[in-house]
């Protein structure tokens, strides 16, 4: 297998775009090569099989959705209030919906995981770890609420994001923003 990290990342990013555009069934090495603009056969030099590409695409989505140290630092500087949680949830939904292809690719991976136990195992660990990291951050930061608060926000906002990305006319942008605030008001306890 080839070891050029930049090329590998570009191929994985192309796989995310293919997943979002064509679904898991459309994810072939040829489709990834075409999306990445590289010679046919390149992806097969970097990944031993399609399953490896699927799993690495799932990991890459989480890397790209990570808010990074600057945003984490800004979050830690906020007052420990429900209003701050509201602001953070709006920013999170915006960050995720801006990476539309990543979220749609993750949905495709989740569906594919219902048929592939190895992929299900990897995604389950990633999602579980991601939720736990969010719980840990929330509790360590001193924001109002507990672990269940974080889980309930995750569940509620995940479906809202799904609606915004797949059927955006169900809840328009203004309505979606109001629903984020309503979820925070109903889930996050007052100080």
ZAKE-692271 format. One line per 10 residues: their letters; for each residue z negated, y, x negated of N, C-alpha, C. Coordinates in Angstrom, 1 decimal. Last residue first. Layout:
A) Z Y X Z Y X Z Y X  ... $
This chain:
XXXXXXXXXX) -35.4 27.8 29.6 -36.3 27.8 28.5 -37.7 27.6 29.0  -33.9 25.6 32.1 -34.2 26.9 31.6 -35.3 26.8 30.5  -31.8 22.7 31.2 -33.0 23.3 31.8 -33.2 24.8 31.2  -28.5 22.0 31.9 -29.4 22.5 30.8 -30.7 23.2 31.5  -27.2 21.4 34.3 -27.7 20.3 33.4 -28.7 20.8 32.4  -26.5 23.7 35.7 -27.1 22.6 36.4 -27.7 21.5 35.5  -25.4 25.4 33.7 -26.5 25.9 34.6 -27.2 24.7 35.3  -23.4 23.8 32.8 -24.5 24.1 31.9 -25.7 24.6 32.7  -21.7 23.7 35.1 -22.3 22.4 34.5 -23.5 22.7 33.6  -21.1 26.4 35.3 -21.8 25.7 36.4 -22.5 24.4 35.9 $
XXXXXXXXXX) -19.6 26.8 33.0 -20.8 27.5 33.1 -21.7 26.8 34.2  -17.4 25.1 33.7 -18.2 24.8 32.4 -19.6 25.5 32.6  -16.5 26.3 36.0 -17.1 25.0 36.1 -17.9 24.6 34.8  -15.4 28.7 35.0 -16.5 28.8 35.9 -17.2 27.4 36.0  -13.3 27.5 33.5 -14.3 28.3 32.8 -15.6 28.4 33.7  -11.8 26.5 35.7 -12.3 25.6 34.7 -13.5 26.3 33.9  -11.0 28.8 36.9 -11.9 27.9 37.7 -12.5 26.9 36.7  -9.3 29.9 35.0 -10.5 30.6 35.4 -11.5 29.7 36.1  -7.3 27.8 34.8 -8.1 28.3 33.6 -9.4 29.0 34.0  -7.5 25.6 37.7 -6.9 26.6 36.8 -7.8 27.1 35.7 $
XXXXXXXXXX) -7.6 22.4 38.4 -8.5 23.5 38.2 -7.9 24.5 37.2  -5.0 21.4 38.9 -6.1 21.0 39.7 -7.2 22.1 39.6  -3.2 22.2 36.9 -3.2 22.9 38.2 -4.3 22.5 39.1  -3.3 20.3 34.8 -3.9 21.7 34.7 -4.0 22.5 36.0  -3.6 17.4 34.3 -3.3 18.0 35.6 -3.8 19.4 35.6  -4.2 17.0 31.5 -3.3 16.2 32.2 -2.8 16.8 33.5  -6.0 19.0 30.6 -4.9 18.5 29.7 -3.8 17.7 30.5  -7.8 19.4 32.6 -7.1 20.5 32.0 -5.9 20.1 31.2  -8.8 16.8 33.0 -8.1 17.5 34.0 -7.3 18.6 33.5  -10.1 16.4 30.5 -9.0 15.5 30.9 -8.2 16.2 32.0 $
XXXXXXXXXX) -12.1 18.3 30.6 -11.0 18.4 29.6 -9.8 17.6 30.0  -13.6 17.2 32.7 -12.9 18.5 32.9 -11.8 18.7 31.9  -14.5 14.9 31.4 -13.6 14.8 32.6 -12.9 16.1 32.9  -16.1 16.1 29.5 -15.0 15.2 29.1 -14.0 15.1 30.2  -18.1 17.4 30.9 -17.0 18.2 30.2 -15.8 17.3 29.8  -19.7 15.2 31.8 -19.1 16.2 32.7 -17.9 16.9 32.1  -20.4 13.9 29.3 -19.7 13.2 30.4 -19.0 14.2 31.4  -21.7 16.0 27.9 -20.5 15.2 27.3 -19.7 14.6 28.4  -23.8 16.7 29.6 -22.7 17.6 29.3 -21.5 17.0 28.7  -25.2 14.2 29.4 -24.6 14.7 30.7 -23.6 15.7 30.5 $
XXXXXXXXXX) -25.9 14.2 26.7 -25.0 13.1 27.3 -24.4 13.6 28.6  -27.5 16.4 26.6 -26.3 16.4 25.8 -25.3 15.3 26.3  -29.6 15.7 28.3 -28.8 16.9 28.5 -27.5 16.9 27.8  -30.6 13.5 27.0 -29.9 13.3 28.3 -29.1 14.5 28.6  -32.0 14.7 24.9 -30.8 13.9 24.6 -30.0 13.6 25.9  -32.8 17.9 26.3 -33.1 16.8 25.5 -31.8 15.9 25.3  -33.2 21.6 26.4 -32.8 20.3 26.9 -33.1 19.2 25.9  -32.3 24.4 24.4 -33.0 23.8 25.5 -32.4 22.5 26.0  -32.2 24.0 20.8 -31.6 24.4 22.1 -32.3 23.8 23.2  -33.0 23.2 18.3 -34.0 23.7 19.2 -33.4 24.3 20.5 $
XXXXXXXXXX) -31.5 21.8 16.5 -31.3 23.3 16.6 -32.3 24.0 17.5  -32.2 19.2 16.8 -32.6 19.9 15.6 -32.5 21.4 15.7  -30.9 18.7 19.3 -32.4 18.6 19.2 -32.9 19.4 18.0  -28.2 19.1 18.6 -28.8 19.8 19.7 -30.4 19.9 19.6  -27.9 17.2 16.5 -27.7 18.6 16.3 -28.4 19.5 17.3  -28.4 14.8 17.9 -29.2 15.2 16.8 -29.1 16.7 16.5  -26.3 14.9 19.8 -27.7 14.9 20.3 -28.6 15.4 19.1  -24.1 14.8 18.1 -24.3 16.0 19.0 -25.7 16.0 19.5  -24.5 12.3 16.9 -24.5 13.5 16.1 -24.7 14.8 16.9  -24.2 10.7 19.2 -25.5 10.8 18.5 -25.6 12.0 17.6 $
XXXXXXXXXX) -21.5 11.1 19.7 -22.5 11.5 20.7 -23.8 11.7 20.1  -20.5 9.9 17.3 -20.2 11.3 17.7 -21.2 11.9 18.7  -21.4 7.3 17.6 -21.8 8.1 16.5 -21.6 9.6 16.7  -19.9 6.6 19.9 -21.4 6.5 19.9 -21.9 7.4 18.8  -17.3 6.9 18.9 -17.8 7.7 20.1 -19.3 7.7 20.1  -17.2 5.0 16.8 -16.9 6.4 16.6 -17.5 7.3 17.7  -17.9 2.6 18.1 -18.8 3.1 17.0 -18.5 4.6 16.8  -15.7 2.4 19.8 -17.1 2.5 20.4 -18.0 3.0 19.3  -13.6 2.3 18.0 -13.7 3.5 18.9 -15.1 3.6 19.4  -14.1 -0.3 16.8 -14.0 0.9 16.0 -14.3 2.2 16.9 $
XXXXXXXXXX) -14.0 -2.0 19.1 -15.2 -1.9 18.3 -15.3 -0.6 17.4  -11.4 -1.5 20.0 -12.6 -1.2 20.9 -13.8 -1.0 20.1  -10.0 -2.7 17.9 -9.9 -1.2 18.1 -11.1 -0.7 19.0  -10.8 -5.3 18.3 -11.1 -4.7 17.0 -11.0 -3.1 17.2  -9.8 -5.9 20.9 -11.3 -5.9 20.6 -11.6 -5.2 19.3  -7.5 -4.6 22.8 -7.7 -4.9 21.4 -9.1 -4.8 21.0  -7.4 -3.7 25.4 -6.7 -4.9 25.1 -6.9 -5.4 23.7  -8.8 -1.4 25.4 -9.2 -2.4 26.5 -8.5 -3.7 26.2  -7.6 0.1 23.5 -8.8 -0.6 23.1 -9.3 -1.6 24.2  -5.6 1.4 24.9 -5.2 0.3 24.0 -6.4 -0.5 23.6 $
XXXXXXXXXX) -7.2 3.4 26.1 -6.6 2.4 26.9 -6.1 1.2 26.1  -8.0 4.8 23.7 -9.0 4.1 24.6 -8.4 3.1 25.5  -5.5 5.7 22.8 -6.3 4.7 22.0 -7.4 4.0 22.8  -5.0 7.5 24.9 -4.1 6.3 24.6 -4.8 5.2 23.8  -7.0 9.3 24.4 -7.0 8.6 25.6 -6.1 7.3 25.5  -6.2 10.2 21.8 -7.5 9.4 22.0 -7.6 8.7 23.3  -3.9 11.5 22.5 -3.8 10.3 21.6 -5.1 9.5 21.8  -5.1 13.6 23.9 -4.2 12.7 24.6 -4.0 11.4 23.8  -6.4 14.9 21.8 -7.2 14.3 23.0 -6.4 13.3 23.7  -4.3 15.5 20.2 -5.4 14.7 19.7 -6.1 14.1 20.8 $
XXXXXXXXXX) -2.7 17.2 21.7 -2.2 15.9 21.3 -3.3 15.0 20.8  -4.5 19.5 22.0 -4.0 18.7 23.1 -3.6 17.3 22.7  -6.3 21.3 20.7 -5.7 20.1 20.0 -5.3 19.1 21.1  -7.2 23.0 22.6 -6.2 23.5 21.7 -5.6 22.3 20.9  -9.2 21.5 23.8 -8.0 21.6 24.5 -6.9 22.2 23.7  -11.2 21.7 21.8 -10.6 20.4 22.1 -9.3 20.5 22.8  -11.8 24.4 21.8 -11.3 23.8 20.5 -10.6 22.4 20.9  -12.6 24.8 24.5 -11.4 25.5 24.0 -10.9 24.8 22.7  -14.9 23.2 24.5 -13.8 22.9 25.4 -12.5 23.5 24.9  -16.4 24.7 22.6 -16.0 23.3 22.3 -14.8 22.9 23.2 $
XXXXXXXXXX) -16.7 27.2 23.8 -16.0 27.1 22.5 -15.5 25.7 22.3  -18.2 26.4 26.1 -16.9 27.0 26.2 -16.1 26.9 25.0  -20.5 25.4 24.7 -19.7 24.5 25.5 -18.3 25.1 25.8  -21.5 27.8 23.5 -21.0 26.7 22.7 -20.2 25.7 23.5  -22.2 29.3 25.8 -21.1 29.8 24.9 -20.6 28.6 24.0  -24.2 27.6 26.9 -23.0 27.9 27.7 -21.8 28.4 26.7  -26.0 27.8 24.9 -25.4 26.5 25.1 -24.1 26.7 25.9  -26.7 30.5 25.2 -26.1 30.0 24.0 -25.4 28.7 24.1  -27.9 30.4 27.7 -26.7 31.2 27.5 -25.9 30.8 26.2  -30.1 28.9 27.2 -29.1 28.3 28.0 -27.8 29.1 27.9 $
XXXXXXXXXX) -31.1 29.5 23.8 -31.1 29.8 25.2 -30.0 29.0 25.9  -31.9 30.4 21.0 -32.1 29.0 21.6 -32.3 29.2 23.1  -29.4 32.5 19.6 -30.7 32.3 20.2 -30.8 30.9 20.9  -27.4 31.4 16.8 -27.5 31.8 18.1 -29.0 31.7 18.6  -27.1 30.2 14.3 -27.6 31.6 14.3 -27.8 32.1 15.7  -26.0 27.8 14.8 -27.4 27.8 14.4 -27.9 29.2 14.4  -23.3 28.5 15.3 -24.1 28.0 16.4 -25.6 28.0 16.0  -22.5 29.4 12.8 -22.6 30.3 13.9 -23.5 29.8 15.0  -22.6 26.9 11.5 -23.5 28.0 11.0 -23.6 29.0 12.1  -20.6 25.6 12.9 -22.0 25.0 12.9 -22.9 26.1 12.5 $
XXXXXXXXXX) -18.4 27.1 12.0 -18.8 27.1 13.4 -20.2 26.6 13.6  -18.5 26.5 9.2 -18.6 27.9 9.7 -19.0 27.9 11.2  -18.3 23.6 9.0 -19.5 24.3 8.7 -19.6 25.7 9.2  -16.6 22.0 11.8 -16.7 22.6 10.5 -17.9 23.4 10.3  -16.0 20.7 14.2 -16.0 22.1 14.2 -16.1 22.8 12.8  -13.7 18.1 14.4 -14.9 18.5 13.8 -14.9 20.0 13.7  -11.1 17.3 15.1 -11.9 18.0 16.1 -13.3 18.5 15.6  -10.2 16.0 12.8 -9.6 17.3 13.2 -10.4 18.0 14.3  -11.9 13.7 12.9 -11.9 14.6 11.7 -11.3 16.0 12.1  -11.0 12.6 15.2 -12.4 13.1 15.1 -12.5 14.0 13.9 $
XXXXXXXXXX) -8.4 11.9 14.5 -8.7 12.8 15.7 -10.0 13.4 15.6  -8.9 10.0 12.5 -8.3 11.3 12.2 -8.5 12.3 13.3  -9.7 7.7 13.9 -10.6 8.4 12.9 -10.2 9.8 12.7  -7.3 7.1 15.3 -8.6 7.4 16.0 -9.6 8.2 15.1  -5.6 6.6 13.1 -5.3 7.7 14.0 -6.6 8.1 14.8  -6.8 4.3 12.1 -6.9 5.5 11.3 -6.5 6.7 12.1  -6.2 2.5 14.2 -7.6 2.8 13.9 -7.7 4.1 13.1  -3.3 2.5 14.2 -4.1 2.9 15.4 -5.5 3.3 15.0  -2.9 1.5 11.6 -2.4 2.8 11.9 -3.2 3.4 13.2  -3.9 -1.1 11.9 -4.5 -0.2 10.9 -4.1 1.3 11.2 $
XXXXXXXXXX) -2.1 -2.0 13.9 -3.5 -1.9 14.2 -4.2 -1.0 13.2  0.3 -2.2 12.4 0.2 -1.2 13.5 -1.3 -0.9 13.9  -0.3 -2.7 8.9 0.2 -3.1 10.3 -0.1 -2.0 11.3  -0.8 -1.5 6.5 -0.4 -2.9 6.5 0.2 -3.4 7.9  0.6 1.6 5.6 -0.3 0.9 6.5 0.2 -0.6 6.6  2.5 2.5 3.8 1.1 3.1 3.8 0.1 2.3 4.6  4.9 1.4 4.2 4.4 1.4 2.9 3.0 1.8 2.7  5.4 2.0 6.8 5.1 0.6 6.5 4.7 0.4 5.1  6.2 4.7 6.6 4.9 4.4 7.2 4.5 2.9 6.8  8.8 4.5 5.4 7.7 5.1 4.7 6.3 4.6 5.3 $
XXXXXXXXXX) 10.8 3.6 7.0 10.2 2.6 6.1 9.0 3.1 5.4  12.9 6.4 6.9 12.5 5.2 7.6 12.0 4.2 6.7  11.7 9.3 5.3 12.6 8.2 5.4 12.0 7.0 6.1  10.1 11.7 7.5 10.2 11.0 6.2 11.2 9.9 6.4  9.2 13.2 9.7 10.3 13.7 8.9 10.5 13.0 7.6  7.2 12.3 11.4 6.8 12.9 10.1 7.9 13.5 9.3  8.8 11.2 13.4 7.9 12.3 13.7 7.5 13.1 12.4  9.9 9.1 11.9 10.8 10.1 12.5 10.0 11.4 12.8  7.6 7.6 11.3 8.5 8.1 10.2 9.4 9.3 10.7  6.8 6.9 13.9 5.9 7.7 13.0 6.8 8.4 11.9 $
XXXXXXXXXX) 8.9 5.3 14.7 8.6 6.6 15.5 7.8 7.5 14.6  8.7 3.2 12.8 9.9 4.0 12.9 9.6 5.4 13.6  6.2 2.1 13.5 6.4 2.7 12.2 7.6 3.7 12.2  5.4 3.1 16.9 6.0 2.2 15.9 6.1 2.9 14.6  4.2 3.7 19.8 3.8 3.9 18.4 4.3 2.8 17.6  4.7 3.3 22.4 5.7 4.0 21.6 5.4 4.1 20.2  2.4 2.3 23.4 3.5 1.4 23.3 4.7 2.0 22.5  0.7 4.5 23.5 0.5 3.5 22.5 1.7 2.5 22.3  2.8 7.5 24.1 1.8 6.4 24.4 1.7 5.4 23.3  4.4 9.6 23.4 5.1 8.3 23.8 4.1 7.2 24.3 $
XXXXXXXXXX) 2.7 11.8 22.8 4.0 12.0 23.4 4.6 10.7 24.0  0.4 10.8 21.6 0.3 11.8 22.7 1.6 11.9 23.5  1.5 9.1 19.6 0.6 8.5 20.7 0.5 9.5 21.9  2.8 11.0 18.1 3.6 9.9 18.8 2.8 9.3 19.9  0.7 12.5 17.1 1.7 13.1 17.9 2.5 12.1 18.7  -0.6 10.5 15.6 -1.3 11.2 16.7 -0.3 11.8 17.7  1.4 10.0 13.7 1.0 8.9 14.6 0.3 9.5 15.8  1.3 12.4 12.3 2.5 12.1 13.0 2.2 11.0 14.1  -1.2 12.0 11.1 -1.0 13.1 12.0 0.2 12.9 12.9  -0.5 9.9 9.5 -1.5 9.7 10.5 -1.4 10.8 11.6 $
XXXXXXXXXX) 1.3 11.1 7.8 1.7 10.0 8.6 0.7 9.7 9.8  -0.4 13.0 6.5 0.8 13.5 7.3 1.3 12.4 8.3  -2.1 11.2 5.2 -2.6 12.1 6.3 -1.5 12.6 7.2  -0.3 10.1 3.4 -1.0 9.2 4.4 -1.5 10.1 5.5  0.4 12.4 1.9 1.4 11.7 2.7 0.8 10.8 3.8  -2.1 12.9 0.7 -1.4 13.9 1.6 -0.4 13.3 2.5  -2.6 10.5 -0.8 -3.5 10.9 0.3 -2.8 11.9 1.3  -0.8 7.9 -1.8 -0.7 9.4 -1.8 -1.4 9.9 -0.6  -0.7 5.1 -2.0 -2.0 5.8 -2.1 -1.9 7.4 -2.1  0.7 2.2 -0.4 0.8 3.5 -1.2 -0.5 4.3 -1.1 $
X) 0.0 -1.2 -0.8 0.0 0.0 0.0 0.0 1.2 -0.9 $
